Amino acid sequence: MATVTHPDETRRDPRRWWALGALVASMLTLGFDMTILNVALPTMAGDLGATTGEQQWMADAYVVVFAALMLPAGLLGDRFGRRRMLIAGLGIFLVGSLAGALAGNVDWVIAARAFMGIGGALVTPLALSVLPSLFGPDERTKAVGVISAASALGLPLGPIIGGWLLNHFWWGSVFLVNVPMAAIGIAACVFLLPETRDPSSPKVDALSTALTATGLGALIYAIIEAPGRGWGDPLVLVMFAAAAILITALVLRERRVARPMLDMELLAQRGFLFNTLAATLVMFVLSGLLFVLPQYLQAVLGHDAFGTGLRLLPLMGGLMIAARGAQPVVARFGPRAVVSAGLVVLAFAALLGSRTTVDSGYGFTALWLSITGVGFGFSVVPAMDGALGTLPRDRAGSGSGLLMTLRQVGAAIGIALLGSLLAGIFRDRLDVGGLPARAADTAGDSVVAAHIVAERAHSAHLAASANSAYVHGMSVVLLVCGIAALVAALLAGALLPGTRAAARNKSPEAPEMATSGTDAGQ
């Protein structure tokens, strides 16, 4: 029977950094999957005969299941052992990847992606929830930075690896590459990661789990479908209404039970609430930035999938700088000042990016993308560390699950809302004069579709109009991102706990997992 490792013993154990390596391997496995499939979708559409809607669900089935199940997944780790659930999650992810590689039709690919989402939901919150048991407050910021960097590393590496695989193998190879990565993560967890759990944590409530999964699933389904179907579509409205009813029922139920799965007391703690909101707003902004870039780099600037992945690397460079520098800067100035400043830098990057023109070229993009990475790292790493630092040790899993669920919902809302804004502007500004009605409608679907129509019609004017319309839409999206980041910076400066509370949390006399969370809320 596994025992809970005492945090002080673990912190003195030099293997704690090897254990962090096990978590990095786990997060890197999931990081690849966030972007690698997008590169393969055009090839898969040709080989499998997938419609546009089916392509969308091949990508989004993972996101829906992932976000819907993260909260109960964190609780399962608290109760049955975080290492055990991490290994189970990686195993599920491995099996789902194998099924995806061997799938013969669209339905099986979508099912495999949904199954992989179950594994991802287990891995993500638990990789964070074991950090307080491995590291004290003095090292936790660095550990959170390493985990965040590992997760973000998949964003540029996914297209790079996916592009290379598609140049040499069939589309199933983008699934198959997950298998050795997941196997390495499982082995690392087995041999390097100590088991931690809290047997006194709440039991998994089947009804609350169902309300969580269906409520968040309905919300994200509506968000994903709304840009294509229209925000007034009856199905979208029904799903939004169902999500509101189910999530309200969940909150009412959880407030009545003695040991709730959704711990509302966490949201009553100022430190946890506002750090979580800051991290969620950062993901909203970052998702918008990353949504507009690949199509700009591929369709407007003319790079292939492999080249696009390479050109996203400045983001990682900025993030690495910020992840390494966050700990001493937070120690010197306090988390509130650093999170606020990081959000201001992120806002500056987005506003700078909104000045992009058709003739700007990649050099300008690399500049503001680097600044984006710096702002992202200096805002999200201290915010996540601050949220984790307010969690009692017996709520580490469920609290981390709530944190990651809200971040994922923020990212989904960012992609849906900002994507809808971009699509509307692009269609309105695209000059399709002289085209047949069907070709004009197809060209308005996306900048990629417009370029395909322009090539078939031998229309240089349509291609130029598509580039101009897309860059204008991207500029508006980045402007909205910049304004959102500035608002988040103001909220963080006004509402996050001050430096004195942070200093108490990091003092030697402070309890291990911020049972000083009440101080943070003052």
Sequence and secondary structure as in RCSB ss.txt:
>XXXX:A:sequence
MATVTHPDETRRDPRRWWALGALVASMLTLGFDMTILNVALPTMAGDLGATTGEQQWMADAYVVVFAALMLPAGL
LGDRFGRRRMLIAGLGIFLVGSLAGALAGNVDWVIAARAFMGIGGALVTPLALSVLPSLFGPDERTKAVGVISAA
SALGLPLGPIIGGWLLNHFWWGSVFLVNVPMAAIGIAACVFLLPETRDPSSPKVDALSTALTATGLGALIYAIIE
APGRGWGDPLVLVMFAAAAILITALVLRERRVARPMLDMELLAQRGFLFNTLAATLVMFVLSGLLFVLPQYLQAV
LGHDAFGTGLRLLPLMGGLMIAARGAQPVVARFGPRAVVSAGLVVLAFAALLGSRTTVDSGYGFTALWLSITGVG
FGFSVVPAMDGALGTLPRDRAGSGSGLLMTLRQVGAAIGIALLGSLLAGIFRDRLDVGGLPARAADTAGDSVVAA
HIVAERAHSAHLAASANSAYVHGMSVVLLVCGIAALVAALLAGALLPGTRAAARNKSPEAPEMATSGTDAGQ
>XXXX:A:secstr
      HHHHHH THHHHHHHHHHHHHHHHHHHHHHHHHHHHHHHHHHT  HHHHHHHHHHHHHHHHHHHHHHHH
HHHHH HHHHHHHHHHHHHHHHHHHHH  SHHHHHHHHHHHHHHHHHHHHHHHHTHHHH  HHHHHHHHHHHHHH
HHHHHHHHHHHHHHHHHHS TTHHHHTHHHHHHHHHHHHHHH      TTS    HHHHHHHHHHHHHHHHHHHH
HHHH TT HHHHHHHHHHHHHHHHHHHHHHHSSS SS HHHHHSHHHHHHHHHHHHHHHHHHHHHHHHHHIIIII
S   HHHHHHHTHHHHHHHHHHHHHHHHHHHHH HHHHHHHHHHHHHHHHHHHTT  TT  HHHHHHHHHHHHHH
HHHHHHHHHHHHHHTS GGGHHHHHHHHHHHHHHHHHHHHHHHHHHHHHHHHHH   TTS HHHHHHHTT HHHH
HHHHHHHT HHHHHHHHHHHHHHHHHHHHHHHHHHHHHHHHHHHHS  HHHHHHHHSTTS TT TTHHHHT 
